[in-house]
């Protein structure tokens, strides 16, 4: 019997190499324009510093330690993560101040939290006495310590205590238990970040601030100092920093700006540019008015709509499926040709980052860096 001939392994070439011109970057790929990205970082840092508020950018937006390290180098207090496992690559990269802006329940998660807390300063949210007791038991058993931030529902109608009295009772319990310390209050209203009208976002921010003051008065009346009030986001940051109640802001999307955020009304005090886009290649031109790019749902999320062109062009994205985005133009001369590269802004940056292993950082028309998205898929 003849022996089978060994099949030589096939390796997939890298999507790009440092020094490559953009024109040879393989597609679909996720790209950051460094000039716009760095301008966005400087603008947000300047905004918070003008108001004496700390910036704690949310890393759930990008899951990329290289991005967080650049924010911290410009003056950010630390970062937020949404899950314990998500924090692990950031700690490994040298981030030492992490707020997990979410409730953590379950023995496996608490055990991992204790290991993270042994390497970095960590705070975590809680909104229930049993969760606080479990946190304390896990930290005390491991010899670790975490700060616990009472999560208050200020209109999101998701997690969080419902009244100032509940917040006081939870803070008092935290103060009594070993392995944990009372670290402050979280007041995050995610839904208002995406309200298109700037005046409505301003009013929502003012309502949140008024509610936060009732929590702070209740804590103060109980003799409890509240060192931190954390919350806010990209859509409300300009209002939240001026509210007088927040000590730090959790904005996450401002370095990138997706198609949804770009559709909002913005005031004159601060504006951010689109630095993030998907690089695609036109793979088919079946009609004079229709082309198809190789960017699909496996490369970009679409719950906030199909991607849009980065530049003002004569075509638009009219459909998206697993492997394809359909481009349509009113006139054949406006349609990109077969093999042409197209730049598409994702509808929602957070889940789009989570679909990629790396992001290609370009300056001008040249690849300057390739940053791994190390926390991709770490959602436990």
N, C-alpha and C positions, 0 to 999 in steps of 0.2 A: 504494500500500500504506500502510495506516495505521501511524503510529508508535506504538510501545508507550508507554503512560503510565508515567512513572517511579513506582516503588513507594517510598513514604516509609519510611525505616529505622525499625524499632521498637527502642527501647531498653528493656532490662530494668530496672525500678526497683530501688533498693537494698533489701536485705533488712530494713534498719532504719536509723533516723537517730538521732543523739544527741538525747536529750530525749524520745524516744518512750516511751509506756507499753508495758510488755511485751505487753499485749493486742493491739497492732497490729503487732508483729514478725512478719514473714512466716515461713513454715515450709516444710520442716524447716530448723532453724537450730541452731547450736552456741552454747551460752550458758554463761557463767561468773558465778556469784554472787560479787560482789567482797568482801563481808563475810567469807564463809567462806574464799575464796581467800586473802585477806590474813592471816586468822588462821592458816591452814595454813603460810604463808610464815614468819610470826613463830615458830611452834612449832618448825619444823625448824631455823631459824637459832639459836634459843635452845638447842636440844638439842646441836648440834655445838659451840657456844661453851662450854657447860658442861664439855665433855670436851676442849677444846683442839684440836679437829679442824676442818679447813677444809671448806666445803661447795662442791662443784662440780656444780651440778644438771645433769641430762642434758636437753639441748634436743630430743633425738629424740622426747621425749614429746609436745611441743606444736608445734615448728617455728615459733615465734612470737617474734620479737625483743623485743616489748613485755613479754612475760612474763619473759624473761631479764634485761632491764634492771631490772625491779623486784626480782628476786632479788639482783642485784649491788648495787643501792642499799641493800639490807638487810644486806649484808656477805658475800655469796657471793664466793668466790675468783675465779671465772670460770665457764665452762660446759663441758660435753661436747657434742660432735656425733658422729654415727656415720659420716658420709660427708663427703668433702671438699666436694662441691657444697653440702651442707646448711649448711656453715659460712659460705658466702659472704654470705647476707643478714644474718647476725649481725655479721660484720665491717663490712658497710655501715652497720649501725645503731649501730656504736660499741663493740661488744664486742671487747676487746683481749687476752683470755686464753682460749684454746680448746684443749682436749684432744680429739683425734679418737681415740675409744676403740675403734679398729678397725685392722686391717691394711690398708695401702694398697699395691696392686700394679697396675702398668700405667703406661705412659708418659704418657698423657693425664691420668690422675689425679695423677701426680707433678708434672707441669707446672703444674696448677692449684694443687696444694699449695704449690709454690714461690711462686706469686703471692699466696696467702693469707698465707704466712709473711712476706712483705714488708710486710704491713699489721698483723700481730698476732703476739703470742707464741703459738707453736703447738707442741704435743707430739703425737706419733702413736705407735701401737703397732707392734711387730714381733715375730715369733716364728721368723724364718728368716734365715740368713746372706745368702742371695741377695736377699731383700727389703731388708735393711739396706744391702747394697752398692748396690742400685738407688736407694734413698733418698739415700745419700751422693752418688752420681754426679749425680743430678738437682739436688740442692741446691747442690753445688759448681759446677755448670755455670751455674746461675742467680744465684749469689752470695747465696742465702738460707741460713738455718740453722734447723733444727728440733731439738727435743728428742725423743729416742726412748725410749719406755717399753717395757721387756721385758714382753710379755704372758705370764702364767703360767696354765696350766690348773689351776684349784683345785677342779675337780669339775663344771664345766659341760659338759665333754667336747665342746668346740667348738674355738675357736682356742687357741693358747698353747703355750709350751714345756712339756715333760713332766717335766723334772727340774731341780733346782737347778744341776747341772753344766752343763746346756744354757743356763740363764740366765746363768751366769758367763761362759761362752764367748761368748755373744752380747753381753753388756755389754762384754767386753774388745775385741771387734771394733768395736763402736760407738765406743769411746774412741780407736781408732786412725785412724778415717776422717774425712775433711774434711766440712764442711757439716752435721754432726750431732753431738749431744752425748748422753751417757747421762743420762736424766732420772728414772729410777726404775723401779718395778714396778707392773704392773696385776694385780689379783687379784679378778676379778669372777665371782661365781657367780649367774647370773641365775635359774636354776631354783628356787633356794631362796627367792627373793623371794615366790614364789606358794604356798609350803607353808602350808596352812590353820592348822595347829597352831603356836601361838607357841613352845612348848617345843621342838618339832622345829626351828623356825627358829633358836632360840638354840643348839641343839646343832650345827647345820650351820655357823653362824657361828663357833663355837668350833673346829670342825674346820678351817675355812678359816684361822683365825688361827694354829693350830698349824702348818699347812703353810707359811704365809707366813713364819713364824719360821725354818723350815729354809732357805728361799731367802735370807732376810736374813743368816743365819749364814754361808751359803756365799759370799755376796757380800763380807761383812766379812772372812772368812778369805782371800779373794783380794785384799784391800786396796781394795775398791771401795765407795765411799760410796753409799748409796741414799737420795737426798733425799726421794723421794716414794713412798708406797704408796697407790695409788688403787683404789677399787672400792666395793662395797656398793651398796645400793639402798633403796627405800622400805620393803620388807618386812623388811629386816634391819638398818636404820640404827640402831635403838636398841641393838642388840647390837654392831654393828661399831664404833660410836664409843667404846664402853667396852672394846674388845679390846686396846688398847695397840699395835696394829700399823698401823692405817690412819692416814695423815696427812690424807686427804681422802675424802669420801663422794660418790658419783655419783647419789644419789637423783633420780628424775625425775618420778614420778607423784604425789608427796605433795601438790602444790598442788591437785590435781583429785580424785583418788580415784575410780576406776571401780567398776563393780559387782563385779568380781572381787576387787579389794583390799578393798572393803567387807565381803566375805564372810569375810575372814580373822579369826583371833583376835588381839586387840591387848591389850597390857598397860596398866598404869596410867600409865607414865611419859610416854607421848605417844599422842595419837590425832588423826586428821585427819578432817575432814568432807567430804562430797561437795559440791564447788563446781561441778562440771561436769555439764551435762545437755543433752539434745537436746529442743528445743521442737518439738512436733508439733501437728497439728490433726486431730481426728476427722473423717474424710471420708466415713464410711459406718457405719450401724448396721443391718446386715441382719437381725439377730435380736435378741430381748430380752436375750440373754446375750452377744452378740458385737458389738464395734465394731472399726473399722479406722482406724489413724492413718497419716498420710502420711510416716512415717519408715521407710526401708527400708535395704537393704544398700548403697545409694549414699550413705547419710548416716551409717551406723554399721557398725563391724565386728561380726562375730558369732562369731568363732572362740573367744571365751570365753563364749559364750552370748548369748541375746537380751537386749536392755536390760531394766531393771526400773524400776518406778515410783519416782520420787524420794521421794514420801511414802508413808506407810502408807495404802493404799486397799483397796477391796474387789475390785479386779481385778488381773490380771497379764498379762504379755506371753506369749503361747503360740505365736507363730509369726512369722517374719520372711522377707520375700522382697525382690526388687529395690526396690520402691517402697512397700511396705506392712508395717506391723506389726499383728498381730491381737491384740486385747485381749479378755479373757474374764472374765466375772464370774459368781458363783454366783446373783446376784439382779439383776434389771433395774434396781433403784433404785441399785445401786452403779456402774453403767456410765456413763462420761462420755457426754454428749449430743452430737448432731451439731453440728459447728462448735466444740466446746470445745477449748481448748488442753490438752495433756498434757505432763508433764515426765518424761523417760526418761533414766536413767543408763546410759551405754554400758557394755558388758561389758569393753572394753579401750580405754583413752583414746588410746594412741599412734596406732594406725591410723585411729581415728575422726577425730582432728585432721587427718590427711593427706587426708581426704575433703572438707574445707571450705576455702573461700577466706579466711574470716574467722571470728572468734569474737566474740560480742556480750557485752560486759561490763556487767552490770546492778548497780545498788545499790537495794535495796528493790524497787520495781516500775517503775524507770525506767532506760532505756539511758544509761549514763554514758560508754561508749567502745566503739569498734569496732576491734579489733586485727587487722591482716592476718596470715594464716598464710603468711609470705613464703617459707618453705622447703618449702612443700607440693610434693611430687613430686620434690624434689631428692634423689635416692637414688643418685647416682653417686659 
